[in-house]
Amino acid sequence: MTPSSLYPFQLSTSHALLADIPLTEPLLYTTTASVNQESPLAGPSRGRRKRRNPSQGPREGKGETVPVLYSWAMDRRATGFDLEAKFVEIGAFISENKSFMRDRAPSVWMNPALPKCQFCEQENSAKPVIANKKRKINWLFLLLGQMLGCCTLDQLKYFCKHTKNHRTGAKDRVLFLAYLGLCKQLDPNGPFDR
């Protein structure tokens, strides 16, 4: 049995998203028990490039905190997601439910559960800030937070236009195509075809 038949929905260890992440087990979209597998790791990766001017050290990174400009703003830089864990979660959901969706986004995608506001303590109220310019929208952040449903139909059509998907129809259909399109970009061999 080949490694790809044991784990049909795994990311390749040479995948660009996993270049800097040490893997001990294959990434799976399902939560089934793992099968022992002895497969050689991908070939040697490219080494780090030497600095042109070795006397200059790397610039200091940005700090974890930022000045609070608004009363509702946080002092932390941004909300972050664990790419691997969230993508596996979304991939498992799609692989388990795709046949029942009938090319329409489920209600959990249409009306995503939003985080609780830290200041007013209101549940489901912290909507993501989506850029006014469509080309500057952080699609990966919205995918991993499963908040693509916060986008307008016009924004979703823009995404589908640039991924060469048919973009007319109801929001649930266009949203479904956006989820599949983004997942397909992250894992071209995954179960993300229509």
N, C-alpha and C positions, 0 to 999 in steps of 0.2 A: 504494500500500500504506500503510495507516495505521500509526502508531507502535505501537499495541497488537498488530497482527498481526506486526510485526517482532520484538517482544520480548513474547511472551505471558505471561511470568512475571516482569515487572519491577514494582518498587515505584514508585508515583507519586512525583514529586519534591515534591509537596505533602503526602506522607504524614507523619503526626505524628512518627514515629520519625526522620525525616530532616530535621526542621525546622531544626536547627542544623548539619547536616553539608553542606558544599559538595560538590556532585556534579559530576564532570566526565564520567562515563559512566553509563549506566543500570545498575541492579542486575539481574543475571540469575541464574537458578537453574541454568543450564547453563553448561558451560565451552566452548561452541562459539565460533568466531571471531566477532567483532563485525561488524555491518553498519553502514556509515556511515549516519547518520541526522541529519537537520537538523530538530529539533523545537524550538519555542519553549519556554522554561522556564515554569513555573507563574507565575501572576500575582503581583503584588507582595504580599509578606508583611506582616503587621502589624508595625509598628515597636515598639521597646522602650518600655515604659511608664515615665513619669517618676516619680521618687520623690515621695512625699507630703511628706517632710521632707528636702530636698536637703542639709541640713547633716550628716545622719547618713550615713556611708559604709556600704558593705556590710560585713557581719560577716566576720571572718576565717574561711576555710574550715578544715576539719579537716585536720590534718597527715597525712602519709603513714605515719608510724609511730605505734604505740600501745604502752602498757605491756604487757609480757609477763606474764600472770597465771598461766599454766601452763607446765610444762616443755616440753610438746608444742606450745604455741602459737607462732605467728610474730609478729614485731614489725611486720609490714605489716598494713594495714587489712583487706584482703580479696583474694580471687582475683577477677580481672576477665576479661571476655571482650569481644572486638571484636564488637559486635552485628551489624553489617553482614556481616562475613566469616563468622561462625558461622551466621547465619540463611541466607545464600546456600548454605553447605555443606549444611545440613539440608534446605533446600528442593530442592536438586539431588538429594540422596539420595532424597527422597520422590518427586519427579517421575520419576526413573529406575526406581524399584523398587516403586512403589505397586501396580502391576498384579500383581506376583508375591507380594505380602505376604498377600493374601486376608484382609484385616481383622485381621491378627495382627502384633504387633511382632516384628521380627527379633531374633535372639539378641544382636546387638551393642547393642540397646536394653534387652533383658531383663537382661543381665549386662554393664553398661558397664565400659569400661576406666577405672580410677581412677588418679589421679596417684600418683607414688612418694612415700613418706613422706620428708620432708627429714631426719628425725632418725635413724630406724632403717634407712634406705635400702631398705626393703622395697617391692618393686614392687606396684602395684595394691592399695594399702592405705589411702589417704587418702580415706575416705568423706566425703561432704558432711554437714554438720550440718543436719538437717531439723527445723524447729520442731515442738514438741509440739502446739501448737494448729494445727489444719489451716488455718485462715484466715490464718495468718502465714507459711505456706510460701512461699518465694521461687521460684515456678514458672518465671519467666523465667531465673533462674540455672541451674536444673536442666535446662531445655530447651537452653540454649546450651552447657552442658557435656555434653549428652546423657547426663545422669545421672538421668532420671526413673525409670529402672528400679530405683533405690535406694529409691524410695517403696514403702510397703506397699500392698497391694490396697485397704485401707480408705482410705488417703490418695488414691489414684487415683480411687476411687469418689466421694469427696467432690468432687474436681475435676469429674468428669463430671456429677455432680448439679447443680453450679452452672453448667455450660455446656449443660445440657439435653440430655445424651447418655444413651443407654441404658447402664446401668452394671452390669448383671449379666453374669456370665460369667467366663472365665479371665483371669488377670492380663495375658496377652499381648494379649488383645482390648481390655481397658480401657486398657492402656498405649498401644496404637495410637491409640485415640480421644483420649487426652490429648495425644499429639504433634500429631495433626491439629488438635485444638481450639486449642492454643496457637499453632500456626503460622497458623491461620485468624484468630486475633485480631491477629497482627502484620501479616498481609497478607490481607485479606478476598477479594482477587481472585486469589489464588494457587491452585495445584493441590491444595488441601487439603480438598476435599469427599470424602465417602465414595463 
